[in-house]
Amino acid sequence: MQKVIGIGETVLDIIFKNEQPIGAVPGGSTFNCLISLGRSGVKASLVSETGNDHVGRRIIDFIEKNGVDASCVYVYPDSKSPVSLAFLNEKNDADYIFYKDHVNDRLEFSYPDIQKDDIVVFGSYFAVNPVIRPQVQAFLEYARNRGAILYYDVNFRSSHKNEVMKLTPNILENLEMADIVRGSSEDFEVMFHKTDPDAIYRSQIAFYTKKFIYTSGAGPVELRADDNFSKQYAVDHNNKVVSTIGAGDNFNAGFVFGMIKNHITRENIERGLTEQQWDNVISYAMQFSANVCQSVDNSVDEGFGSAMAAQLAE
């Protein structure tokens, strides 16, 4: 079976509602995705970093308890683990403040085993940060040379909008390396001042990669792919939304789960997926995303994960 390797940050998310803390859960964009995959029976490993403190130990323990390999999570001996404050508004969307206290910005990790058709998930500021860019880029090139499928979640937050010009070369390199790209309306509004998926695909994406998924919160999911293929998927508005933290991360998890469930290989992607294959993988993406929005957790609940694991084993 294909396995998943994610590279990204770890953080402790402290969640506020009406200015009062209502929960504290380990998180991080790729982290959330991999925890959901681990709960769903997928073999997964995380390449990341954390501090040598109570938070860091909790994060590593959490990773391992959810069936994800933590052997490539580097623990910095002289630093504190990152923390974020997530403030939920009346729509249960989150505004973030991040706190990071590393002695030096650097990235040290060992490469996990990567084989043909394994899936590498990467994205957010971690994937474009100039300080660690050489290590991240080298890892992505290694994975691509090994025949892995690269899934890029842009996830560019407004807190970095003043760095767009500086980071654009790194963003474009990521787009060029990726086999599949997902981005939200917020990402592209911040980066390119555009929100129309067709305009974004034509002017910013298609030159680099032909497989593009555009999400916009409660709006429909837009797919643009090879040979002018496009499709729109309506979001179910009947689900109760408690928090949208992790919605995009778990869309990614469901998409990757769908790829593995449907035995989609790199060759399939290069040749072009059928409409039925796209329907199947995006259906799983939307199921995972809907589930995580029903709690303040960053990943799908264990009951949902068990049900997905049973499907995977069929």
N, C-alpha and C positions, 0 to 999 in steps of 0.2 A: 504493500500500500504506500502511496505517496505520503511524505511527511512535510511538515510546515516549519520553516525557520523564520522567526521574526526578529528584526533589529530595531531597537527604539529605547526610549527612556522609561524608567520606573519612577513613580512618585506616590506619595500618600495624599489622596484627595480628601479634604475636610469639607463637607457639604453643609451649606447654610440655607435655611428657609425662614423668611421673615426675620433676618439678621441673627438667627439662633442656629447653632450647629445641630444637625439631625443625623449625622453619620460620618464615619471616617473609613475609607476603603482604599486598599492598594489600587493603583491605576497607572495610566500611561496609554497612549493611543494603541501602539502595537501590543503592549502588555494586555490590555482589555480583550483584544482580538484573540490572543493566544490562550488566555484563561478560558474563554468560551469554547474554543476548539478543544482544549484539554478536557473540559467537562463533557464534550460531545464525542469523545472516543477517538479523536485524531491525535496521532503522534506528533508532538510539537516541541520545539526548543526555542528559548529566548536568548538573544545576544544583547546584553545590556550592562548596566552599571548601577551600583547603589553605594550607600555609605556604611561605615562600620559603627552602627548605632542600633537602638531599639527598633526604629522604623525599618532600617535595612534588613535586620534579622526577621522581622515580621513579613516583609515583602518576599524574601527568599522562601520562608516557610509556606507562605500562601501559594507561591508558584508551584512548589513541589507537591503540596496537598491537592492541587488541582490537576495533577497528572502532566505537568509541563517540565521539561528538563531545564534545570537552572545552572548547569555546570559551566555555561558560558556567560554567567552574570558575574562581572568583576566587582569585588568589594574593595573600595578605596579605604585604606587603613586610617587615614587622617582627615576624613571629611564627614559631614552630615548628609543624610539622605534628603533629596528634594521633597518639598511639600507644596501643595497647591490648595488655595481656598476657592471653592466653587459656590457662587451665590445664585440661587434659583430665583427667577422672576415670577410674575403672575402666570406666565405660560409654561413654567417649569423648564425654561431654557436657562443655561448657566453662563455667568460671566466669571472669568478666572483671574486670579492673582497667583503668580508663581514665585516660589522662594527656593533658591539653589545656593548651596554653600560649599562647593568643592574648593579645595585648596588651589588646584589648577584645573582648567578645562583641558581634559585629555581623554583618550579612549583606549583602553587596554582590554583585549579579549583574545581568546583562542577561537579558531574557526571550527564550527561543528561540521559533522559529516554532511555533505550535500551531494545528492545523486541526480541523474537525469529525471526530469519531470517533478522533482520536489518543488514546493512553492515557497518563495521568499516574499515576506510582507515587510514593507518599509514605508516611511512617510513622516509627516509633521516636521517641525523645526529641526528635529534630530537629524533628518535626512539632508538638510541644507546648511546646517551650522558650519560656518567656515573653519572654525577651530578644529573640528573633528572630521571635516570633509575628506581629507586624504584617506583616513582609515575606512570610513563608510564607503567611499567610492571603490577602494580596492576590494572590499568585501563583496560589493555588488558585481564587480567585474569578475571576480572569482566564481561567484554563484552562476552568473550567466555563462561563463566558459565551461562550467560543469553541466550545463544543460537544464538549469532550473528555470522555472516560470517566475517572472518578477511582477509583483502586484504592488502598484504605487498609489498610496492614499495621500493626496496633496496636503490636506489638513493644515492650511496656512492661516494662522490666527491673526486677528486685527492688532494684537499687541506687537506684531513684527512688521506692521505696514510701512514703517519708516525705513525698513531694510530691504524693501522689494528690489530696488535697483541693484543693490550689492549682491543679492542672493539669486537674481534671475539666471545667471549662468549655471548655478547648481541645480536650479529647478529644471532648466532645459535639458541638462545632462540626465537627470532622473527620468524625464519624459522619454528621452531617447532610449534609455536602457530598459524601460518598462514594457512588458507585454500587454498589460491592462492597467488603465488609469481610472481612478475614481476621485472626483472632487465635488465639493458642495457649492451652492450658490454663493455662500459667504466667502469661500476661498477665492473664487474668481472675481468677485466684486472687490476684494481687498487687493488682489494682485494686478488685475487688468482692468478694473472698473467696468466689467461686463457681467451680465446675468443671463443673457440669451444663450441656451446650450448650443444652438446651431452656429452662432457667431463664434463662440468659444472654441468649438470643435474645428471649424474651418481655419480660424486665424491663429490658434494657440496650440492645438493638440495634434491634428491629423498629419501634419508634416513629420511628427516624431513617432507617433503610434496610432494605430487605426482602431483600437478598442477603448471606448470611452464611456464611462457611466457618470451621470450628473444627478446629484440628489439636492433637494431643496426643502428639507424639513418635512412638513406635512404635505408638500406639493408632490406631484408625480415624479417617479424616477424616469430619467431620460437615458436611452441607450443610443449610441452612435457607433457604427462598426463598418467593416469592409464593404466596398461596392455600394456605398450610399444606403446601407441598411440602417434603419432607425425604428425605434419602437418606444412607446410610452407605457409605463406601468402605474396604475392608480394605487395610492396608499389607502389602507383601510383606516377610516377615522372613527371606527367604533371601539377601538382599544383605549382603555383609560391610560392617560399619560401622567406618571408621577414625576419623572425626571427624564430629560433628553440626554443626560450625560452618558456617553458611550453608545449613542444611537448609531453614529457613523462607524465607529470601531467595530460594532457588532454586525452592521451591514457587511463590512469586510469579512468578518468571521463566517457569516452565513454564505457569502459568495464563495469563499475558499472551500467551505464544507461542501457546497454544491458541486464545485469542480471535482473534488475527490470522490464524492458519491457517484458522480456521472462519469468518472474515469477520464476526465479531460486532460490530455497531454499537451506538451509544447507543440507537437506536430498538428494536433487538432486546431490549436490557436492560430498557428501560422497558415494553415489551410483555410481557416474561417469556420466559426461555430455555426451550427444550424439554428434556426429560430427556436426550435424545441429545446436545444441545449441552453440557449440564452434564457428562455422562459424558466427552465428548471433551476438554474443557478441563481437567478434574480429572485425567484420565489423563496428560496432558502435565505437569501440575504434579507429579504423583507420580514420573514418570520423571526429571524434572530434579532433584528432591529426592534421589531414590535415587542418582543418579550422583554428586552432590557429596559424599555421605557416604562414598564409597569412597576418598577421599584427604584430605590436609590442606589442599587448596586451598579457596578460598571460593566458587568458581564451577565450572560444569561443565567437563570436560576438552575439549580442542580437537577430539578425534575425535568425541565425542558432539555437540559444537556443529556440526561439519561435516555430520554425518548429519542433524541437525535442519534445517540450512540447505538441504540437498538436498530435504527434504520440503516446506519452505516454497516452494521454487522450482517444485514440481510443478504 
